[in-house]
Amino acid sequence: MLPTLTTKRLVLRSIQSSDAEAIAALGGKDFEVARWLTGCSWPYNEGDAETFVADVMAGNPLEREAAFAMTLGGIFIGMIAIEAPGDLEQQPDCPTLGYWIGRSFQGFGYTSEAARAVLDWAFLAYDCQAIAARAYEENTASRALLRKQGFRPVGMTERFAKPLDRKVSCVVVRLERDDFEARRVAA
């Protein structure tokens, strides 16, 4: 049900069963990636990725999670997703952006590139006035990426991070549609 989105360097496509191995290797089994995710189990259990992929593929992306595989030259490098409104208690009417990328692909601007494309799609698909996100307060890279997209802080929340086995403080941010469109026109 999801479209394939193409950027300058990436193809963003629906998650497929064959992605489970890469999801486990790049995200679930690499603590330096998993540590920034609240929903990822740790230690990552055999079959977790297959269960996740099956769940994503079985759901209606506009009612649950619209998960895109980030691919570079046909190689899976990470994920970017939009959760349906209701995921973030502090912004219940907003869809929520989330993402992760394998460590060897970090620092090249791929996630920013993917975010622009997915946000463009999400504003149309959800016909919403704003999209929210959250990032660990200490995750300066993720907070910078969100700021670069035009997100502005609107509050704080705490979430339990399974890989860290503790609650973490998260900055809640919001991107207004008008701000996103103004940045897109200026680019």
Helices and strands as residue ranges (DSSP letters): E 5-6, E 11-14, G 17-19, H 20-22, I 23-28, H 31-34, H 48-58, E 65-72, E 75-83, E 96-101, G 103-105, H 110-126, E 130-136, H 140-149, E 152-161, E 166-176, H 177-186
